Amino acid sequence: MTKRDYIDFQDRTQPLAFLITFRCYGTWLHGEDRGSIDRRHYHRFGTPDMPANKKIFTEEQKALRTKRMWLNKRQRTVVESAIKDVCDHRKYGLYAVNVRTNHVHVVVAASVKPEHVMNSFKSYATGNCET
């Protein structure tokens, strides 16, 4: 049997897992002082964040359909449970989940695009997390 070296090990077409992070509704808007990205101009690794812009920030605040969503302890528990349910149902490999007051981190293995996984997490969590 031939021993595989590090180069062979790295020769794959799929990542082992995805680190998926998403924010709660309205808790980080474009134009904020702390920076942001958008999908058209500031969405490439290594490029600078979108600069602060009061006009854009104010427009985004006005466009919110509901109040910003901050998760309390019960809601964080519900979101974590929903993510685990998605992984069980869809046979994703869940390595880690951390639900914070305004965002969520998940390390998950799946054979689909990470956007699909994230949208599933958000859908399950939203349906169970009424205030």
C-alpha positions in Angstrom: 0.0 0.0 0.0 1.4 3.4 -1.0 1.3 6.1 1.7 -0.6 9.2 0.5 1.3 12.4 1.1 -0.1 15.9 2.0 -0.4 17.0 -1.6 -2.6 14.0 -2.5 -4.7 14.6 0.6 -5.4 18.2 -0.5 -6.4 17.1 -4.0 -10.2 17.2 -3.7 -13.1 19.0 -5.4 -15.4 19.5 -2.3 -14.6 21.3 0.9 -14.6 19.2 4.1 -17.1 21.7 5.7 -18.4 25.2 5.5 -18.2 27.9 8.1 -21.6 29.7 7.7 -22.3 32.9 9.5 -25.5 34.9 9.2 -26.9 37.9 11.0 -30.3 38.5 12.5 -32.6 40.7 10.6 -31.6 44.4 10.6 -28.7 44.1 13.0 -26.0 45.1 10.5 -27.0 47.4 7.7 -25.1 48.8 4.6 -23.5 52.1 5.3 -22.8 51.5 9.0 -19.6 52.9 10.5 -18.3 49.4 11.3 -18.2 48.6 7.5 -20.2 46.2 5.4 -20.2 44.4 2.1 -22.6 44.2 -0.8 -22.9 41.6 -3.5 -22.1 43.9 -6.4 -19.0 45.8 -5.4 -17.5 44.7 -2.1 -17.9 40.9 -2.1 -14.5 39.6 -2.9 -12.0 38.1 -0.4 -9.2 40.6 0.4 -11.0 43.7 -0.9 -11.9 46.5 1.5 -15.3 46.9 3.2 -17.9 49.2 1.8 -17.1 52.7 3.4 -19.6 54.2 5.9 -22.4 56.1 4.2 -25.0 57.9 6.3 -27.4 58.2 3.4 -27.4 54.5 2.6 -27.6 53.6 6.3 -30.7 55.9 6.7 -32.3 54.5 3.6 -31.8 50.9 4.9 -33.2 51.7 8.3 -36.3 53.2 6.7 -36.7 50.1 4.4 -36.8 47.7 7.3 -40.2 45.9 7.3 -40.1 45.1 11.0 -38.0 46.0 13.9 -34.5 44.6 14.2 -34.3 41.0 15.5 -32.2 40.4 18.7 -32.4 36.9 20.1 -33.2 36.3 23.8 -32.0 33.1 25.6 -35.1 31.1 24.6 -34.9 32.2 21.0 -31.2 31.3 20.8 -32.1 27.8 22.1 -34.9 27.5 19.5 -32.5 28.6 16.7 -29.9 26.1 17.8 -32.5 23.3 17.9 -33.8 24.3 14.4 -30.3 24.1 12.9 -29.8 20.6 14.5 -33.2 19.6 13.0 -32.1 20.7 9.5 -28.9 18.8 9.8 -30.7 15.6 11.0 -33.4 15.9 8.3 -31.0 16.7 5.4 -28.1 14.4 6.6 -25.7 17.3 6.9 -22.7 16.8 9.2 -22.9 19.3 12.0 -19.5 20.1 13.6 -20.3 23.2 15.6 -23.1 25.7 16.2 -23.0 29.0 18.2 -26.1 31.2 18.3 -25.5 34.7 19.6 -27.9 37.6 20.2 -27.5 39.0 16.7 -25.8 36.3 14.6 -25.2 32.6 14.2 -22.0 30.6 13.4 -22.3 27.0 12.1 -19.6 24.6 10.8 -21.4 22.0 8.6 -20.5 19.5 6.0 -23.0 19.2 3.1 -22.9 18.2 -0.6 -24.9 21.2 -1.7 -24.0 24.9 -2.0 -23.5 26.8 1.3 -26.1 29.3 0.3 -28.7 26.5 0.2 -27.6 25.3 3.6 -27.8 28.8 5.1 -31.2 29.4 3.6 -32.5 26.2 5.2 -31.1 27.2 8.6 -32.7 30.6 8.4 -36.1 29.2 7.2 -36.3 26.6 10.0 -35.2 29.1 12.6 -37.5 31.9 11.5 -40.6 29.6 11.5 -39.9 28.6 15.2 -38.6 31.9 16.6 -41.6 34.1 17.0 -41.3 36.6 19.9 
